[in-house]
């Protein structure tokens, strides 16, 4: 079993979870009301490597 892969998967999941908690969750109701999702959020996700996940 490759434990490095499991650790990397855990790290990516934690990064995504932290990002969502800090950058998406506080605004989700507003974005739902306006039917908008700011492009800046996508750019931040890209910088973290989350767009290719």
N, C-alpha and C positions, 0 to 999 in steps of 0.2 A: 504494500500500500504506500502511496506517495503522500506523505504528510505535508510536504511543502505546498502541494497543490491545495490541500484542504485549508492550510493556513492562509494562502493567498485568497482563496474564495471567501474565507471569513473576513479578511481585511477589506476586500472590495465591498462585501455586504455591509460592513460597519461604516465604511466611507459613505455609501449610498444612503444608509439610514440616518447618519449624522447630517448629511447635506439636506435631506428631506425635512428633518426636524427643524433645522435652522433657517432654511431658505424657502421652503414650500409651504409647510404646515401653517405658519403664521398668516399667510396670505391667501390660502385656498378658498375661503368663503368669498373674498373680494373678487378673485379671478373667476370664480364660478358665476357671480352676479354679472360681471362685465363681459364674460365669455372671452377673456383674454389670458394669454400666458406669455409673460415678457420674454423677449429674445435674450435678455441679459442672463436669465436663469439657464437657458441652453448653453450660453457661452461659459458660464461658471462650471456647468456639468462637463463640458468639453475639456476645460483646463484640468479637471480632476480625473479625466479619462473615463467618465461614466457614459459617454455617448457611444462608445464601442462595446459596451457590455451587453 
